[in-house]
Amino acid sequence: MPIDAAKALAAPPRTAEISWTPKDVQLYHLGIGAGVPATDPGELRYTLESRLHVLPSFATVAGDRPPGVIGALSMPGVDVDLARVLHGGQALTVHRPLPVRGTATATARITAVYDKGTAAVLVLRTEAADADGPLWTEEARIFVRGEGGWGGDRGPSARTAAPSGAASAGTPAGEPDVTVDRPVREDQALLYRLSGDDNPLHADPDFARRAGFERPVLHGLCTYGLTLKTVVDRLLAGEVTRVRSYAARFAGVAYPGETLRIRLWGHPSRQGGGTVRATVTAVERGEAPVLADTVVECG
Ligand SMILES: CCCCCCC[C@@H](O)CC(=O)SCCNC(=O)CCNC(=O)[C@H](O)C(C)(C)COP(=O)(O)OP(=O)(O)OC[C@H]1O[C@@H](n2cnc3c(N)ncnc32)[C@H](O)[C@@H]1OP(=O)(O)O
């Protein structure tokens, strides 16, 4: 059986020593579209060594954990065709601001395997700590099409109920406080993949077609990062250290070259913190959903 839930859950945690430099941070920031316009003081904090800060979602690529995304899917009990794999969701909790240069130990294990009948969902939890203690905890939900059906636990539902007054399921009620239309570069995925996720789904047209898509799709974590950057720039006065946690569900694919419409709800303050909710849709495809159930807790 390609997924053996009991074996996957019983496997010992996998530990890797990771390290990163300012160059890795800069490359990640460019990979999520930072640096436009190039001389904007706000953007220079993402691109210039002397002013560099670290967007917390850098944690999702920090250290080029060997052997990358494909390694994450070769845990004991998991033997799946990469063409059937989609990133279903991502959550991140930041315990301390991320330094521009660092070394840490990352410990990963599969904490849940859900049987959706025609798909399986794997939950991969990674904890990173350095000599001073915990740095971040992240949880990736990996959606594997065509798996499932072994009679296992169905797990939580990702079909959110619509709050009253909301336009559709997962959309916060009321008008957004900020709406940004964000053009995604045609070569964005080619840049982003240099930060470690070299899944051919994002670069190779033949592989993308085999996976059922008309052309290569944008990495879910690229959309995840560019959305967090918009929250930081528009609602947190550019202060990356105010992000405490960030969760999102990948509700539909995005393609490089599209315009993403990012809607934000929330008024976090420096004194009391607060919650920001977001949705992301693909403008040229009739606002098809891209990110849903997106919540940033801020300090
Ligand atoms: C270390 C990190 C490793 C990361 C590995 C990934 C490597 C990356 O390189 C890969 C990528 O970046 S892929 C690009 C980003 N992801 C996407 O584009 C996926 C977008 N989402 C979709 O296409 C659909 O929502 C789809 C296909 C996900 C679901 O749509 P449907 O098949 O129509 O599902 P639906 O019928 O609505 O629901 C079936 C059951 O599944 C649950 N579910 C739905 N969406 C989910 C999601 N996103 N995450 C988790 N569970 C999800 C539903 O709740 C339902 O279960 P139940 O009946 O129990 O409610």
The ligand as a MOL file (V3000), in Angstrom:
LIG
                    3D

  0  0  0     0  0            999 V3000
M  V30 BEGIN CTAB
M  V30 COUNTS 60 62 0 0 0
M  V30 BEGIN ATOM
M  V30 1 C 7.1900 19.9900 3.6620 0
M  V30 2 C 6.0100 20.4500 2.8720 0
M  V30 3 C 5.5950 19.4730 1.8230 0
M  V30 4 C 4.6430 20.0870 0.8740 0
M  V30 5 C 4.3070 19.1510 -0.2980 0
M  V30 6 C 3.8110 19.9130 -1.4750 0
M  V30 7 C 4.9060 20.2390 -2.4680 0
M  V30 8 C 4.6030 21.4580 -3.3080 0
M  V30 9 O 5.6430 21.6270 -4.2600 0
M  V30 10 C 3.2790 21.2650 -4.0040 0
M  V30 11 C 2.5450 22.5110 -4.2120 0
M  V30 12 O 2.9390 23.5830 -3.8620 0
M  V30 13 S 0.9970 22.3330 -4.9690 0
M  V30 14 C 0.4140 24.0050 -5.1530 0
M  V30 15 C -0.3250 24.4880 -3.9670 0
M  V30 16 N -1.5190 23.7410 -3.6840 0
M  V30 17 C -2.5990 23.8080 -4.4590 0
M  V30 18 O -2.6040 24.4910 -5.4600 0
M  V30 19 C -3.8130 23.0240 -4.0480 0
M  V30 20 C -5.0390 23.8550 -4.2260 0
M  V30 21 N -6.2320 23.1450 -3.7540 0
M  V30 22 C -6.9250 22.3220 -4.5410 0
M  V30 23 O -6.6080 22.1400 -5.7090 0
M  V30 24 C -8.1220 21.6290 -3.9350 0
M  V30 25 O -8.5920 22.3850 -2.8490 0
M  V30 26 C -7.8010 20.1830 -3.4220 0
M  V30 27 C -7.3900 19.3160 -4.6350 0
M  V30 28 C -6.6860 20.1950 -2.3760 0
M  V30 29 C -9.0490 19.6150 -2.7870 0
M  V30 30 O -10.1090 19.7470 -3.6790 0
M  V30 31 P -11.1590 18.5560 -3.8790 0
M  V30 32 O -10.4720 17.3190 -4.3370 0
M  V30 33 O -12.2470 19.1190 -4.7260 0
M  V30 34 O -11.5870 18.2990 -2.4150 0
M  V30 35 P -13.0400 18.3840 -1.7980 0
M  V30 36 O -13.9470 17.4850 -2.5770 0
M  V30 37 O -13.4140 19.8170 -1.6010 0
M  V30 38 O -12.7990 17.7570 -0.3650 0
M  V30 39 C -12.4260 16.3930 -0.2060 0
M  V30 40 C -11.9940 16.1820 1.2200 0
M  V30 41 O -10.6890 16.7660 1.4130 0
M  V30 42 C -10.7460 17.8220 2.3760 0
M  V30 43 N -9.9360 18.9230 1.8530 0
M  V30 44 C -10.2590 19.7270 0.8070 0
M  V30 45 N -9.2710 20.6160 0.6000 0
M  V30 46 C -8.3160 20.3800 1.5190 0
M  V30 47 C -7.0630 20.9900 1.8040 0
M  V30 48 N -6.6190 22.0280 1.0920 0
M  V30 49 N -6.3300 20.4840 2.8170 0
M  V30 50 C -6.7840 19.4410 3.5580 0
M  V30 51 N -7.9890 18.8320 3.3330 0
M  V30 52 C -8.7250 19.2950 2.3210 0
M  V30 53 C -12.2130 18.1930 2.4960 0
M  V30 54 O -12.5440 18.7060 3.7800 0
M  V30 55 C -12.9030 16.8730 2.2160 0
M  V30 56 O -12.8710 16.0740 3.3920 0
M  V30 57 P -14.2220 15.9190 4.2760 0
M  V30 58 O -15.2140 15.2710 3.3660 0
M  V30 59 O -13.8080 15.0810 5.4140 0
M  V30 60 O -14.6350 17.3090 4.6720 0
M  V30 END ATOM
M  V30 BEGIN BOND
M  V30 1 1 1 2
M  V30 2 1 2 3
M  V30 3 1 3 4
M  V30 4 1 4 5
M  V30 5 1 5 6
M  V30 6 1 6 7
M  V30 7 1 7 8
M  V30 8 1 8 9
M  V30 9 1 8 10
M  V30 10 1 10 11
M  V30 11 2 11 12
M  V30 12 1 11 13
M  V30 13 1 13 14
M  V30 14 1 14 15
M  V30 15 1 15 16
M  V30 16 1 16 17
M  V30 17 2 17 18
M  V30 18 1 17 19
M  V30 19 1 19 20
M  V30 20 1 20 21
M  V30 21 1 21 22
M  V30 22 2 22 23
M  V30 23 1 22 24
M  V30 24 1 24 25
M  V30 25 1 24 26
M  V30 26 1 26 27
M  V30 27 1 26 28
M  V30 28 1 26 29
M  V30 29 1 29 30
M  V30 30 1 30 31
M  V30 31 2 31 32
M  V30 32 1 31 33
M  V30 33 1 31 34
M  V30 34 1 34 35
M  V30 35 2 35 36
M  V30 36 1 35 37
M  V30 37 1 35 38
M  V30 38 1 38 39
M  V30 39 1 39 40
M  V30 40 1 40 41
M  V30 41 1 40 55
M  V30 42 1 41 42
M  V30 43 1 42 43
M  V30 44 1 42 53
M  V30 45 1 43 44
M  V30 46 1 43 52
M  V30 47 2 44 45
M  V30 48 1 45 46
M  V30 49 1 46 47
M  V30 50 2 46 52
M  V30 51 1 47 48
M  V30 52 2 47 49
M  V30 53 1 49 50
M  V30 54 2 50 51
M  V30 55 1 51 52
M  V30 56 1 53 54
M  V30 57 1 53 55
M  V30 58 1 55 56
M  V30 59 1 56 57
M  V30 60 2 57 58
M  V30 61 1 57 59
M  V30 62 1 57 60
M  V30 END BOND
M  V30 END CTAB
M  END
